[in-house]
Amino acid sequence: MASGAANLNAVRETMDVLLEISRILNTGLDMETLSICVRLCEQGINPEALSSVIKELRKATEALK
């Protein structure tokens, strides 16, 4: 059980570090969105393609405003 708790703490710490890096780089990603992106990358999605999709979605959202 302690191993599971340690693993959970490691995951949280990793996500906190990734969120801080995301903020430093001014990506505009919140914790939920960043978490989804990480899970997609872990499942084999190309990070550059994912980045392109996010940029295109942002452009489309701005165009609708």
KOLRO-66794 format. One line per 8 residues: number of its first residue (from 0); their letters; for each residue x, y, z of N, C-alpha, C, O. Coordinates in nm, 4 decimals. Example, Ala and Ser with C-alpha at 12.3 -4.5 7.8 and 13.67 -1.06 7.14 Angstrom:
BEGIN
0	as	1.3190 -0.5690 0.7800 1.2300 -0.4500 0.7800 1.3200 -0.3300 0.7800 1.4236 -0.3319 0.8465 | 1.2850 -0.2250 0.7080 1.3670 -0.1060 0.7140 1.2900 0.0030 0.7870 1.3409 0.1138 0.8039
This chain:
BEGIN
0	masgaanl	0.0820 -0.1187 0.0000 0.0000 0.0000 0.0000 0.0867 0.1255 0.0000 0.0537 0.2238 -0.0663 | 0.1977 0.1225 0.0743 0.2867 0.2381 0.0798 0.3448 0.2678 -0.0574 0.3674 0.3837 -0.0922 | 0.3688 0.1632 -0.1348 0.4213 0.1813 -0.2692 0.3220 0.2563 -0.3568 0.3612 0.3423 -0.4357 | 0.1942 0.2240 -0.3434 0.0906 0.2933 -0.4199 0.0821 0.4397 -0.3828 0.0659 0.5252 -0.4698 | 0.0928 0.4693 -0.2539 0.0893 0.6082 -0.2075 0.2124 0.6836 -0.2560 0.2033 0.7999 -0.2952 | 0.3268 0.6175 -0.2532 0.4499 0.6807 -0.3010 0.4411 0.7083 -0.4503 0.4859 0.8126 -0.4978 | 0.3828 0.6141 -0.5240 0.3659 0.6311 -0.6677 0.2723 0.7477 -0.6969 0.2992 0.8283 -0.7860 | 0.1631 0.7568 -0.6228 0.0675 0.8656 -0.6408 0.1327 1.0001 -0.6117 0.1109 1.0970 -0.6844
8	navretmd	0.2121 1.0063 -0.5060 0.2836 1.1298 -0.4730 0.3826 1.1678 -0.5822 0.3980 1.2857 -0.6141 | 0.4495 1.0688 -0.6395 0.5446 1.0949 -0.7476 0.4730 1.1494 -0.8705 0.5231 1.2402 -0.9368 | 0.3561 1.0941 -0.9008 0.2781 1.1413 -1.0157 0.2336 1.2852 -0.9928 0.2439 1.3688 -1.0825 | 0.1844 1.3139 -0.8732 0.1409 1.4509 -0.8412 0.2567 1.5489 -0.8516 0.2424 1.6582 -0.9065 | 0.3710 1.5089 -0.7986 0.4884 1.5960 -0.8035 0.5318 1.6207 -0.9478 0.5661 1.7331 -0.9845 | 0.5302 1.5164 -1.0284 0.5657 1.5300 -1.1695 0.4701 1.6246 -1.2407 0.5129 1.7101 -1.3182 | 0.3404 1.6092 -1.2144 0.2422 1.6972 -1.2782 0.2589 1.8415 -1.2316 0.2423 1.9343 -1.3107 | 0.2914 1.8611 -1.1045 0.3158 1.9965 -1.0538 0.4345 2.0609 -1.1250 0.4299 2.1787 -1.1608
16	vlleisri	0.5407 1.9830 -1.1453 0.6586 2.0338 -1.2157 0.6235 2.0660 -1.3608 0.6632 2.1704 -1.4126 | 0.5496 1.9771 -1.4263 0.5087 2.0024 -1.5647 0.4211 2.1264 -1.5749 0.4342 2.2037 -1.6697 | 0.3318 2.1461 -1.4782 0.2464 2.2647 -1.4787 0.3300 2.3908 -1.4604 0.3044 2.4922 -1.5252 | 0.4283 2.3852 -1.3739 0.5156 2.5015 -1.3534 0.5935 2.5336 -1.4812 0.6053 2.6502 -1.5188 | 0.6460 2.4318 -1.5475 0.7156 2.4518 -1.6749 0.6193 2.5107 -1.7771 0.6551 2.6019 -1.8516 | 0.4977 2.4587 -1.7805 0.3956 2.5086 -1.8720 0.3678 2.6567 -1.8474 0.3536 2.7341 -1.9420 | 0.3600 2.6954 -1.7214 0.3359 2.8366 -1.6869 0.4549 2.9236 -1.7257 0.4370 3.0337 -1.7777 | 0.5760 2.8749 -1.7005 0.6966 2.9507 -1.7371 0.6999 2.9739 -1.8878 0.7378 3.0815 -1.9342
24	lntgldme	0.6600 2.8723 -1.9633 0.6583 2.8826 -2.1094 0.5334 2.9533 -2.1622 0.5179 2.9725 -2.2828 | 0.4441 2.9920 -2.0694 0.3226 3.0653 -2.1048 0.2381 2.9899 -2.2084 0.1940 3.0475 -2.3078 | 0.2164 2.8610 -2.1835 0.1386 2.7795 -2.2771 -0.0110 2.8022 -2.2660 -0.0853 2.7775 -2.3609 | -0.0554 2.8494 -2.1497 -0.1984 2.8691 -2.1293 -0.2732 2.7410 -2.0960 -0.3962 2.7405 -2.0926 | -0.2008 2.6329 -2.0716 -0.2651 2.5059 -2.0382 -0.2915 2.4984 -1.8884 -0.2035 2.5292 -1.8080 | -0.4125 2.4576 -1.8508 -0.4417 2.4355 -1.7095 -0.4047 2.2915 -1.6737 -0.3646 2.2134 -1.7599 | -0.4185 2.2581 -1.5466 -0.3772 2.1249 -1.4996 -0.4536 2.0139 -1.5712 -0.3946 1.9126 -1.6089 | -0.5834 2.0319 -1.5903 -0.6637 1.9277 -1.6555 -0.6197 1.9068 -1.8001 -0.6025 1.7933 -1.8444
32	tlsicvrl	-0.6016 2.0160 -1.8732 -0.5613 2.0061 -2.0134 -0.4215 1.9471 -2.0252 -0.3955 1.8633 -2.1115 | -0.3326 1.9911 -1.9384 -0.1969 1.9377 -1.9389 -0.1971 1.7885 -1.9091 -0.1232 1.7122 -1.9713 | -0.2794 1.7474 -1.8149 -0.2910 1.6058 -1.7803 -0.3402 1.5236 -1.8993 -0.2895 1.4144 -1.9252 | -0.4378 1.5759 -1.9706 -0.4887 1.5074 -2.0899 -0.3784 1.4952 -2.1945 -0.3619 1.3897 -2.2558 | -0.3030 1.6029 -2.2149 -0.1939 1.6000 -2.3123 -0.0883 1.4963 -2.2746 -0.0385 1.4232 -2.3603 | -0.0548 1.4906 -2.1465 0.0442 1.3921 -2.1000 -0.0064 1.2506 -2.1258 0.0679 1.1654 -2.1744 | -0.1336 1.2258 -2.0929 -0.1892 1.0911 -2.1147 -0.1903 1.0549 -2.2631 -0.1615 0.9408 -2.2991 | -0.2230 1.1504 -2.3485 -0.2217 1.1238 -2.4922 -0.0804 1.0909 -2.5401 -0.0614 0.9987 -2.6194
40	ceqginpe	0.0177 1.1653 -2.4923 0.1569 1.1378 -2.5302 0.2018 1.0012 -2.4797 0.2739 0.9297 -2.5493 | 0.1594 0.9647 -2.3587 0.1936 0.8330 -2.3041 0.1332 0.7206 -2.3882 0.1860 0.6094 -2.3914 | 0.0226 0.7502 -2.4559 -0.0427 0.6493 -2.5390 0.0081 0.6513 -2.6827 -0.0449 0.5807 -2.7685 | 0.1107 0.7321 -2.7092 0.1750 0.7281 -2.8395 0.1412 0.8408 -2.9347 0.1882 0.8413 -3.0485 | 0.0608 0.9362 -2.8911 0.0292 1.0494 -2.9781 0.1550 1.1341 -2.9951 0.2267 1.1594 -2.8983 | 0.1811 1.1772 -3.1163 0.2969 1.2606 -3.1452 0.2799 1.3964 -3.0769 0.1819 1.4659 -3.1037 | 0.3733 1.4361 -2.9889 0.3604 1.5636 -2.9174 0.3561 1.6852 -3.0092 0.2854 1.7819 -2.9807 | 0.4307 1.6812 -3.1188 0.4294 1.7942 -3.2121 0.2941 1.8052 -3.2814 0.2435 1.9155 -3.3022
48	alssvike	0.2359 1.6922 -3.3169 0.1031 1.6931 -3.3787 -0.0008 1.7433 -3.2790 -0.0902 1.8197 -3.3155 | 0.0104 1.7014 -3.1548 -0.0810 1.7463 -3.0504 -0.0700 1.8973 -3.0319 -0.1710 1.9663 -3.0186 | 0.0511 1.9475 -3.0312 0.0740 2.0913 -3.0201 0.0088 2.1664 -3.1363 -0.0522 2.2715 -3.1164 | 0.0218 2.1129 -3.2555 -0.0398 2.1758 -3.3731 -0.1913 2.1791 -3.3621 -0.2544 2.2785 -3.3980 | -0.2495 2.0714 -3.3128 -0.3949 2.0660 -3.2958 -0.4401 2.1701 -3.1940 -0.5398 2.2390 -3.2156 | -0.3679 2.1815 -3.0843 -0.4038 2.2797 -2.9816 -0.3965 2.4209 -3.0389 -0.4854 2.5026 -3.0147 | -0.2911 2.4497 -3.1145 -0.2775 2.5826 -3.1759 -0.3922 2.6101 -3.2723 -0.4477 2.7200 -3.2732 | -0.4279 2.5114 -3.3531 -0.5376 2.5292 -3.4487 -0.6710 2.5495 -3.3775 -0.7524 2.6315 -3.4199
56	lrkateal	-0.6933 2.4754 -3.2697 -0.8166 2.4929 -3.1929 -0.8236 2.6321 -3.1318 -0.9306 2.6928 -3.1275 | -0.7124 2.6819 -3.0855 -0.7096 2.8180 -3.0294 -0.7398 2.9215 -3.1370 -0.8145 3.0164 -3.1133 | -0.6813 2.9031 -3.2557 -0.7089 2.9956 -3.3667 -0.8562 2.9928 -3.4034 -0.9173 3.0976 -3.4242 | -0.9130 2.8740 -3.4113 -1.0547 2.8606 -3.4467 -1.1432 2.9246 -3.3406 -1.2436 2.9879 -3.3731 | -1.1065 2.9084 -3.2150 -1.1831 2.9690 -3.1058 -1.1773 3.1208 -3.1139 -1.2784 3.1884 -3.0950 | -1.0590 3.1742 -3.1420 -1.0444 3.3196 -3.1544 -1.1240 3.3728 -3.2730 -1.1812 3.4816 -3.2657 | -1.1277 3.2975 -3.3810 -1.2011 3.3409 -3.5001 -1.3508 3.3484 -3.4741 -1.4209 3.4272 -3.5376 | -1.4002 3.2672 -3.3815 -1.5429 3.2666 -3.3503 -1.5834 3.3812 -3.2588 -1.7020 3.4124 -3.2474
64	k	-1.4875 3.4433 -3.1943 -1.5190 3.5514 -3.0997 -1.5523 3.6802 -3.1699 -1.5810 3.7805 -3.1046
